[in-house]
Amino acid sequence: MNDLKEFVKLMKEHPVVIVSTLAAMAAGAILGAIAFYQGWLG
């Protein structure tokens, strides 16, 4: 539960950084899945 409180505190201090990081993670996961299924990884 302490981790959640720390996360909320971070969200209030740096919302743009957190949101952009989550967006980048989501985009990377989507691109990774596409690359995997298209066979681009060799």
C-alpha positions in Angstrom: 0.0 0.0 0.0 2.9 2.3 0.6 4.0 1.9 -3.0 0.6 3.1 -4.1 0.9 6.3 -1.9 4.3 7.0 -3.3 3.0 6.5 -6.9 0.1 9.0 -6.2 2.6 11.5 -4.8 4.8 11.1 -7.9 1.8 11.5 -10.2 1.0 14.8 -8.5 4.6 16.0 -8.9 5.3 14.7 -12.4 2.1 13.8 -14.3 3.5 14.5 -17.8 6.6 12.3 -17.2 4.5 9.4 -15.9 1.8 9.6 -18.7 4.4 9.9 -21.4 6.3 6.9 -20.0 3.1 4.8 -19.9 2.3 5.9 -23.4 5.7 5.0 -24.7 5.5 1.6 -22.9 2.1 0.9 -24.6 3.4 1.9 -28.0 6.5 -0.3 -27.6 4.4 -3.2 -26.6 2.1 -2.8 -29.6 5.1 -2.4 -32.0 6.8 -5.4 -30.4 3.7 -7.5 -30.8 3.3 -6.4 -34.5 7.0 -7.1 -35.2 6.7 -10.6 -33.5 3.6 -11.6 -35.5 4.9 -10.2 -38.8 8.2 -12.1 -38.4 10.4 -8.9 -38.6 12.6 -10.2 -35.8 14.3 -12.7 -37.9 
